[in-house]
Amino acid sequence: MGVGSSVTVSPVTPVETILVFAAIPLAIYGVIALLTLRERFAKSPRYRPGQEWEHPPVWWTANPAGLGAGHSAAAPAQDDPAPRRTAKGGARGGW
């Protein structure tokens, strides 16, 4: 740039403005949305209540060894005046 020279700036058309400020950001958001939703399209359909269950039953336990001999799954006897409480904790979380 020399002394006395003027700089000419070409005007930006409305189409170029819309492309820069709207179309390019929307394209970026669209690509991000497709990347986040691709797992949803690849997964098998979820079970919804009321649908027929088509899979074999699976039993899960936190203790793979199962219950020890000291535990009984039977209900307490009805003639027992006060059933023995073995659970601790509760809604307050005081364990």
N, CA, C and O atoms as CSV, one atom per row, in Angstrom:
chain,resi,resn,atom,element,x,y,z
A,1,MET,N,N,0.830,-1.162,0.000
A,1,MET,CA,C,0.000,0.000,0.000
A,1,MET,C,C,0.887,1.243,0.000
A,1,MET,O,O,1.700,1.478,0.894
A,2,GLY,N,N,0.694,1.959,-0.977
A,2,GLY,CA,C,1.463,3.184,-1.083
A,2,GLY,C,C,0.695,4.363,-0.534
A,2,GLY,O,O,-0.482,4.256,-0.192
A,3,VAL,N,N,1.367,5.469,-0.457
A,3,VAL,CA,C,0.732,6.686,0.023
A,3,VAL,C,C,-0.221,7.174,-1.050
A,3,VAL,O,O,0.136,7.268,-2.224
A,4,GLY,N,N,-1.424,7.480,-0.636
A,4,GLY,CA,C,-2.390,8.006,-1.565
A,4,GLY,C,C,-3.217,6.951,-2.272
A,4,GLY,O,O,-4.117,7.304,-3.034
A,5,SER,N,N,-2.950,5.664,-2.053
A,5,SER,CA,C,-3.759,4.639,-2.702
A,5,SER,C,C,-4.984,4.344,-1.844
A,5,SER,O,O,-4.918,4.375,-0.615
A,6,SER,N,N,-6.054,4.069,-2.479
A,6,SER,CA,C,-7.281,3.763,-1.738
A,6,SER,C,C,-7.555,2.261,-1.821
A,6,SER,O,O,-7.211,1.591,-2.795
A,7,VAL,N,N,-8.181,1.770,-0.773
A,7,VAL,CA,C,-8.511,0.349,-0.700
A,7,VAL,C,C,-9.975,0.186,-1.077
A,7,VAL,O,O,-10.841,0.867,-0.529
A,8,THR,N,N,-10.244,-0.693,-1.989
A,8,THR,CA,C,-11.632,-0.966,-2.347
A,8,THR,C,C,-12.041,-2.295,-1.737
A,8,THR,O,O,-11.311,-3.284,-1.809
A,9,VAL,N,N,-13.198,-2.298,-1.148
A,9,VAL,CA,C,-13.733,-3.506,-0.520
A,9,VAL,C,C,-14.926,-3.945,-1.342
A,9,VAL,O,O,-15.834,-3.158,-1.612
A,10,SER,N,N,-14.918,-5.181,-1.729
A,10,SER,CA,C,-16.063,-5.668,-2.501
A,10,SER,C,C,-17.221,-5.906,-1.552
A,10,SER,O,O,-17.025,-6.436,-0.458
A,11,PRO,N,N,-18.413,-5.528,-1.950
A,11,PRO,CA,C,-19.571,-5.715,-1.075
A,11,PRO,C,C,-19.913,-7.204,-0.941
A,11,PRO,O,O,-19.659,-8.008,-1.838
A,12,VAL,N,N,-20.491,-7.531,0.195
A,12,VAL,CA,C,-20.908,-8.911,0.462
A,12,VAL,C,C,-22.384,-9.010,0.119
A,12,VAL,O,O,-23.196,-8.198,0.561
A,13,THR,N,N,-22.711,-10.005,-0.664
A,13,THR,CA,C,-24.108,-10.176,-1.063
A,13,THR,C,C,-24.904,-10.802,0.083
A,13,THR,O,O,-24.329,-11.441,0.964
A,14,PRO,N,N,-26.226,-10.618,0.070
A,14,PRO,CA,C,-27.057,-11.248,1.117
A,14,PRO,C,C,-26.945,-12.772,1.114
A,14,PRO,O,O,-27.044,-13.394,2.172
A,15,VAL,N,N,-26.746,-13.375,-0.034
A,15,VAL,CA,C,-26.607,-14.831,-0.106
A,15,VAL,C,C,-25.338,-15.278,0.606
A,15,VAL,O,O,-25.350,-16.267,1.339
A,16,GLU,N,N,-24.254,-14.560,0.396
A,16,GLU,CA,C,-23.005,-14.891,1.088
A,16,GLU,C,C,-23.147,-14.708,2.596
A,16,GLU,O,O,-22.616,-15.499,3.375
A,17,THR,N,N,-23.863,-13.666,3.002
A,17,THR,CA,C,-24.080,-13.422,4.432
A,17,THR,C,C,-24.875,-14.566,5.053
A,17,THR,O,O,-24.538,-15.033,6.141
A,18,ILE,N,N,-25.927,-15.021,4.371
A,18,ILE,CA,C,-26.739,-16.124,4.895
A,18,ILE,C,C,-25.912,-17.403,4.948
A,18,ILE,O,O,-26.033,-18.175,5.900
A,19,LEU,N,N,-25.087,-17.635,3.956
A,19,LEU,CA,C,-24.250,-18.837,3.965
A,19,LEU,C,C,-23.274,-18.826,5.140
A,19,LEU,O,O,-23.094,-19.845,5.807
A,20,VAL,N,N,-22.649,-17.685,5.393
A,20,VAL,CA,C,-21.639,-17.620,6.448
A,20,VAL,C,C,-22.270,-17.687,7.827
A,20,VAL,O,O,-21.776,-18.403,8.698
A,21,PHE,N,N,-23.368,-16.943,8.042
A,21,PHE,CA,C,-23.937,-16.831,9.384
A,21,PHE,C,C,-25.055,-17.824,9.688
A,21,PHE,O,O,-25.444,-17.954,10.849
A,22,ALA,N,N,-25.580,-18.521,8.699
A,22,ALA,CA,C,-26.674,-19.452,8.970
A,22,ALA,C,C,-26.386,-20.862,8.451
A,22,ALA,O,O,-26.467,-21.825,9.213
A,23,ALA,N,N,-26.057,-20.992,7.195
A,23,ALA,CA,C,-25.943,-22.327,6.607
A,23,ALA,C,C,-24.752,-23.102,7.155
A,23,ALA,O,O,-24.880,-24.290,7.452
A,24,ILE,N,N,-23.617,-22.466,7.292
A,24,ILE,CA,C,-22.432,-23.170,7.793
A,24,ILE,C,C,-22.621,-23.606,9.254
A,24,ILE,O,O,-22.334,-24.762,9.568
A,25,PRO,N,N,-23.096,-22.727,10.170
A,25,PRO,CA,C,-23.345,-23.215,11.540
A,25,PRO,C,C,-24.407,-24.313,11.603
A,25,PRO,O,O,-24.272,-25.258,12.381
A,26,LEU,N,N,-25.462,-24.197,10.790
A,26,LEU,CA,C,-26.476,-25.254,10.792
A,26,LEU,C,C,-25.902,-26.572,10.291
A,26,LEU,O,O,-26.264,-27.633,10.799
A,27,ALA,N,N,-25.032,-26.524,9.324
A,27,ALA,CA,C,-24.391,-27.751,8.843
A,27,ALA,C,C,-23.512,-28.366,9.932
A,27,ALA,O,O,-23.480,-29.587,10.085
A,28,ILE,N,N,-22.813,-27.547,10.672
A,28,ILE,CA,C,-21.964,-28.052,11.760
A,28,ILE,C,C,-22.831,-28.701,12.839
A,28,ILE,O,O,-22.515,-29.790,13.317
A,29,TYR,N,N,-23.929,-28.032,13.225
A,29,TYR,CA,C,-24.841,-28.610,14.224
A,29,TYR,C,C,-25.459,-29.907,13.716
A,29,TYR,O,O,-25.649,-30.848,14.486
A,30,GLY,N,N,-25.772,-29.963,12.432
A,30,GLY,CA,C,-26.342,-31.184,11.864
A,30,GLY,C,C,-25.379,-32.350,11.918
A,30,GLY,O,O,-25.779,-33.472,12.228
A,31,VAL,N,N,-24.119,-32.100,11.621
A,31,VAL,CA,C,-23.110,-33.162,11.682
A,31,VAL,C,C,-22.941,-33.650,13.119
A,31,VAL,O,O,-22.845,-34.854,13.361
A,32,ILE,N,N,-22.903,-32.723,14.066
A,32,ILE,CA,C,-22.773,-33.107,15.475
A,32,ILE,C,C,-23.991,-33.905,15.922
A,32,ILE,O,O,-23.846,-34.895,16.640
A,33,ALA,N,N,-25.183,-33.493,15.513
A,33,ALA,CA,C,-26.396,-34.228,15.881
A,33,ALA,C,C,-26.383,-35.643,15.303
A,33,ALA,O,O,-26.758,-36.590,15.993
A,34,LEU,N,N,-25.966,-35.796,14.073
A,34,LEU,CA,C,-25.903,-37.137,13.480
A,34,LEU,C,C,-24.872,-38.014,14.177
A,34,LEU,O,O,-25.084,-39.217,14.328
A,35,LEU,N,N,-23.761,-37.425,14.601
A,35,LEU,CA,C,-22.749,-38.207,15.311
A,35,LEU,C,C,-23.254,-38.666,16.676
A,35,LEU,O,O,-22.917,-39.765,17.118
A,36,THR,N,N,-24.050,-37.850,17.344
A,36,THR,CA,C,-24.546,-38.248,18.659
A,36,THR,C,C,-25.715,-39.222,18.560
A,36,THR,O,O,-25.938,-40.008,19.481
A,37,LEU,N,N,-26.457,-39.187,17.471
A,37,LEU,CA,C,-27.619,-40.069,17.336
A,37,LEU,C,C,-27.311,-41.370,16.617
A,37,LEU,O,O,-28.198,-42.215,16.497
A,38,ARG,N,N,-26.110,-41.563,16.141
A,38,ARG,CA,C,-25.814,-42.760,15.359
A,38,ARG,C,C,-25.955,-44.029,16.184
A,38,ARG,O,O,-26.336,-45.065,15.641
A,39,GLU,N,N,-25.657,-43.982,17.492
A,39,GLU,CA,C,-25.807,-45.180,18.325
A,39,GLU,C,C,-27.274,-45.553,18.480
A,39,GLU,O,O,-27.611,-46.736,18.524
A,40,ARG,N,N,-28.141,-44.563,18.561
A,40,ARG,CA,C,-29.561,-44.845,18.721
A,40,ARG,C,C,-30.101,-45.588,17.505
A,40,ARG,O,O,-30.950,-46.469,17.644
A,41,PHE,N,N,-29.621,-45.243,16.326
A,41,PHE,CA,C,-30.094,-45.898,15.117
A,41,PHE,C,C,-29.508,-47.297,14.974
A,41,PHE,O,O,-30.119,-48.153,14.334
A,42,ALA,N,N,-28.350,-47.546,15.551
A,42,ALA,CA,C,-27.687,-48.836,15.406
A,42,ALA,C,C,-28.174,-49.860,16.436
A,42,ALA,O,O,-28.021,-51.063,16.222
A,43,LYS,N,N,-28.748,-49.411,17.532
A,43,LYS,CA,C,-29.174,-50.331,18.596
A,43,LYS,C,C,-30.462,-51.047,18.223
A,43,LYS,O,O,-31.232,-50.599,17.374
A,44,SER,N,N,-30.666,-52.176,18.892
A,44,SER,CA,C,-31.922,-52.899,18.708
A,44,SER,C,C,-33.036,-52.161,19.442
A,44,SER,O,O,-32.757,-51.396,20.365
A,45,PRO,N,N,-34.274,-52.371,19.055
A,45,PRO,CA,C,-35.374,-51.662,19.700
A,45,PRO,C,C,-35.483,-52.016,21.180
A,45,PRO,O,O,-35.201,-53.145,21.583
A,46,ARG,N,N,-35.894,-51.043,21.977
A,46,ARG,CA,C,-36.025,-51.244,23.420
A,46,ARG,C,C,-37.329,-51.943,23.753
A,46,ARG,O,O,-38.293,-51.898,22.990
A,47,TYR,N,N,-37.337,-52.589,24.913
A,47,TYR,CA,C,-38.561,-53.202,25.416
A,47,TYR,C,C,-39.453,-52.112,25.998
A,47,TYR,O,O,-38.975,-51.249,26.735
A,48,ARG,N,N,-40.704,-52.141,25.685
A,48,ARG,CA,C,-41.691,-51.224,26.225
A,48,ARG,C,C,-42.724,-52.029,27.009
A,48,ARG,O,O,-43.077,-53.135,26.602
A,49,PRO,N,N,-43.208,-51.495,28.117
A,49,PRO,CA,C,-44.211,-52.215,28.905
A,49,PRO,C,C,-45.417,-52.593,28.039
A,49,PRO,O,O,-45.914,-51.785,27.254
A,50,GLY,N,N,-45.862,-53.803,28.197
A,50,GLY,CA,C,-46.989,-54.306,27.430
A,50,GLY,C,C,-46.568,-55.135,26.230
A,50,GLY,O,O,-47.384,-55.865,25.667
A,51,GLN,N,N,-45.315,-55.034,25.833
A,51,GLN,CA,C,-44.842,-55.847,24.711
A,51,GLN,C,C,-44.544,-57.262,25.199
A,51,GLN,O,O,-44.286,-57.495,26.380
A,52,GLU,N,N,-44.587,-58.178,24.270
A,52,GLU,CA,C,-44.237,-59.565,24.585
A,52,GLU,C,C,-42.737,-59.653,24.826
A,52,GLU,O,O,-41.952,-59.103,24.053
A,53,TRP,N,N,-42.333,-60.339,25.889
A,53,TRP,CA,C,-40.913,-60.512,26.193
A,53,TRP,C,C,-40.400,-61.675,25.381
A,53,TRP,O,O,-40.896,-62.794,25.514
A,54,GLU,N,N,-39.401,-61.425,24.529
A,54,GLU,CA,C,-38.923,-62.433,23.588
A,54,GLU,C,C,-37.567,-63.011,23.954
A,54,GLU,O,O,-36.956,-63.688,23.128
A,55,HIS,N,N,-37.083,-62.772,25.143
A,55,HIS,CA,C,-35.741,-63.199,25.515
A,55,HIS,C,C,-35.812,-64.169,26.690
A,55,HIS,O,O,-36.776,-64.145,27.454
A,56,PRO,N,N,-34.803,-65.020,26.841
A,56,PRO,CA,C,-34.794,-65.932,27.998
A,56,PRO,C,C,-34.568,-65.141,29.286
A,56,PRO,O,O,-33.949,-64.078,29.250
A,57,PRO,N,N,-35.059,-65.641,30.422
A,57,PRO,CA,C,-34.863,-64.927,31.680
A,57,PRO,C,C,-33.391,-64.917,32.091
A,57,PRO,O,O,-32.664,-65.884,31.863
A,58,VAL,N,N,-32.974,-63.832,32.687
A,58,VAL,CA,C,-31.608,-63.679,33.163
A,58,VAL,C,C,-31.690,-63.300,34.635
A,58,VAL,O,O,-32.303,-62.292,34.985
A,59,TRP,N,N,-31.086,-64.091,35.484
A,59,TRP,CA,C,-31.061,-63.796,36.910
A,59,TRP,C,C,-29.730,-63.162,37.246
A,59,TRP,O,O,-28.674,-63.673,36.871
A,60,TRP,N,N,-29.784,-62.057,37.947
A,60,TRP,CA,C,-28.568,-61.336,38.310
A,60,TRP,C,C,-28.493,-61.244,39.822
A,60,TRP,O,O,-29.500,-61.021,40.493
A,61,THR,N,N,-27.316,-61.414,40.339
A,61,THR,CA,C,-27.099,-61.236,41.766
A,61,THR,C,C,-25.763,-60.548,41.960
A,61,THR,O,O,-24.824,-60.752,41.191
A,62,ALA,N,N,-25.693,-59.734,42.996
A,62,ALA,CA,C,-24.448,-59.040,43.290
A,62,ALA,C,C,-23.425,-60.003,43.884
A,62,ALA,O,O,-22.222,-59.747,43.837
A,63,ASN,N,N,-23.907,-61.104,44.438
A,63,ASN,CA,C,-23.032,-62.091,45.031
A,63,ASN,C,C,-23.130,-63.365,44.203
A,63,ASN,O,O,-24.073,-64.135,44.384
A,64,PRO,N,N,-22.188,-63.609,43.304
A,64,PRO,CA,C,-22.303,-64.794,42.442
A,64,PRO,C,C,-22.298,-66.105,43.216
A,64,PRO,O,O,-22.802,-67.111,42.717
A,65,ALA,N,N,-21.741,-66.115,44.419
A,65,ALA,CA,C,-21.725,-67.350,45.199
A,65,ALA,C,C,-23.105,-67.675,45.745
A,65,ALA,O,O,-23.338,-68.788,46.215
A,66,GLY,N,N,-24.015,-66.725,45.689
A,66,GLY,CA,C,-25.363,-66.970,46.172
A,66,GLY,C,C,-25.471,-66.699,47.667
A,66,GLY,O,O,-24.542,-66.188,48.293
A,67,LEU,N,N,-26.609,-67.048,48.216
A,67,LEU,CA,C,-26.840,-66.860,49.638
A,67,LEU,C,C,-26.147,-67.954,50.425
A,67,LEU,O,O,-26.072,-69.105,49.995
A,68,GLY,N,N,-25.646,-67.572,51.575
A,68,GLY,CA,C,-24.986,-68.549,52.435
A,68,GLY,C,C,-26.006,-69.447,53.122
A,68,GLY,O,O,-27.214,-69.260,52.978
A,69,ALA,N,N,-25.507,-70.413,53.865
A,69,ALA,CA,C,-26.382,-71.373,54.544
A,69,ALA,C,C,-27.158,-70.716,55.679
A,69,ALA,O,O,-28.206,-71.228,56.071
A,70,GLY,N,N,-26.675,-69.599,56.217
A,70,GLY,CA,C,-27.347,-68.944,57.337
A,70,GLY,C,C,-28.563,-68.143,56.936
A,70,GLY,O,O,-29.312,-67.691,57.802
A,71,HIS,N,N,-28.776,-67.958,55.669
A,71,HIS,CA,C,-29.919,-67.183,55.209
A,71,HIS,C,C,-31.013,-68.112,54.725
A,71,HIS,O,O,-30.756,-69.176,54.160
A,72,SER,N,N,-32.218,-67.688,54.958
A,72,SER,CA,C,-33.354,-68.472,54.501
A,72,SER,C,C,-34.255,-67.575,53.670
A,72,SER,O,O,-34.537,-66.438,54.050
A,73,ALA,N,N,-34.699,-68.084,52.549
A,73,ALA,CA,C,-35.584,-67.309,51.691
A,73,ALA,C,C,-37.041,-67.471,52.091
A,73,ALA,O,O,-37.910,-66.802,51.531
A,74,ALA,N,N,-37.325,-68.347,53.053
A,74,ALA,CA,C,-38.697,-68.590,53.469
A,74,ALA,C,C,-39.219,-67.413,54.283
A,74,ALA,O,O,-38.447,-66.697,54.921
A,75,ALA,N,N,-40.524,-67.223,54.255
A,75,ALA,CA,C,-41.160,-66.151,55.022
A,75,ALA,C,C,-41.108,-66.498,56.506
A,75,ALA,O,O,-41.091,-67.676,56.860
A,76,PRO,N,N,-41.083,-65.481,57.386
A,76,PRO,CA,C,-41.067,-65.775,58.818
A,76,PRO,C,C,-42.367,-66.453,59.250
A,76,PRO,O,O,-43.417,-66.274,58.633
A,77,ALA,N,N,-42.269,-67.219,60.306
A,77,ALA,CA,C,-43.439,-67.946,60.811
A,77,ALA,C,C,-44.493,-66.955,61.285
A,77,ALA,O,O,-44.155,-65.888,61.799
A,78,GLN,N,N,-45.758,-67.295,61.117
A,78,GLN,CA,C,-46.852,-66.398,61.478
A,78,GLN,C,C,-47.027,-66.296,62.995
A,78,GLN,O,O,-47.523,-65.280,63.483
A,79,ASP,N,N,-46.630,-67.323,63.750
A,79,ASP,CA,C,-46.799,-67.268,65.204
A,79,ASP,C,C,-45.685,-66.467,65.870
A,79,ASP,O,O,-45.735,-66.256,67.081
A,80,ASP,N,N,-44.703,-66.025,65.134
A,80,ASP,CA,C,-43.611,-65.224,65.678
A,80,ASP,C,C,-44.155,-63.833,66.010
A,80,ASP,O,O,-44.646,-63.146,65.114
A,81,PRO,N,N,-44.082,-63.392,67.298
A,81,PRO,CA,C,-44.693,-62.114,67.674
A,81,PRO,C,C,-44.032,-60.912,66.975
A,81,PRO,O,O,-44.724,-59.993,66.537
A,82,ALA,N,N,-42.722,-60.922,66.874
A,82,ALA,CA,C,-42.036,-59.801,66.220
A,82,ALA,C,C,-40.975,-60.375,65.299
A,82,ALA,O,O,-40.006,-60.971,65.770
A,83,PRO,N,N,-41.137,-60.209,64.029
A,83,PRO,CA,C,-40.116,-60.738,63.125
A,83,PRO,C,C,-38.783,-60.024,63.342
A,83,PRO,O,O,-38.739,-58.822,63.605
A,84,ARG,N,N,-37.718,-60.779,63.229
A,84,ARG,CA,C,-36.388,-60.226,63.431
A,84,ARG,C,C,-36.012,-59.364,62.230
A,84,ARG,O,O,-36.115,-59.799,61.083
A,85,ARG,N,N,-35.579,-58.152,62.505
A,85,ARG,CA,C,-35.199,-57.233,61.430
A,85,ARG,C,C,-33.712,-57.381,61.171
A,85,ARG,O,O,-32.893,-57.311,62.088
A,86,THR,N,N,-33.383,-57.584,59.916
A,86,THR,CA,C,-31.972,-57.719,59.565
A,86,THR,C,C,-31.485,-56.582,58.700
A,86,THR,O,O,-30.278,-56.396,58.545
A,87,ALA,N,N,-32.408,-55.811,58.129
A,87,ALA,CA,C,-32.009,-54.731,57.231
A,87,ALA,C,C,-31.676,-53.475,58.029
A,87,ALA,O,O,-32.304,-53.185,59.048
A,88,LYS,N,N,-30.696,-52.746,57.556
A,88,LYS,CA,C,-30.327,-51.480,58.146
A,88,LYS,C,C,-30.489,-50.390,57.104
A,88,LYS,O,O,-30.607,-50.665,55.910
A,89,GLY,N,N,-30.493,-49.169,57.564
A,89,GLY,CA,C,-30.609,-48.060,56.635
A,89,GLY,C,C,-32.028,-47.545,56.608
A,89,GLY,O,O,-32.717,-47.584,57.628
A,90,GLY,N,N,-32.466,-47.079,55.507
A,90,GLY,CA,C,-33.806,-46.565,55.380
A,90,GLY,C,C,-33.801,-45.306,54.536
A,90,GLY,O,O,-32.827,-44.988,53.853
A,91,ALA,N,N,-34.917,-44.602,54.604
A,91,ALA,CA,C,-35.075,-43.417,53.765
A,91,ALA,C,C,-34.150,-42.293,54.196
A,91,ALA,O,O,-33.764,-41.457,53.379
A,92,ARG,N,N,-33.789,-42.266,55.481
A,92,ARG,CA,C,-32.906,-41.212,55.962
A,92,ARG,C,C,-31.450,-41.516,55.688
A,92,ARG,O,O,-30.608,-40.619,55.745
A,93,GLY,N,N,-31.146,-42.739,55.398
A,93,GLY,CA,C,-29.777,-43.110,55.089
A,93,GLY,C,C,-28.894,-43.273,56.316
A,93,GLY,O,O,-27.671,-43.335,56.191
A,94,GLY,N,N,-29.491,-43.343,57.493
A,94,GLY,CA,C,-28.722,-43.551,58.707
A,94,GLY,C,C,-28.381,-45.022,58.856
A,94,GLY,O,O,-29.186,-45.790,59.383
A,95,TRP,N,N,-27.213,-45.426,58.406
A,95,TRP,CA,C,-26.824,-46.816,58.435
A,95,TRP,C,C,-25.992,-47.038,59.643
A,95,TRP,O,O,-25.539,-48.157,59.884
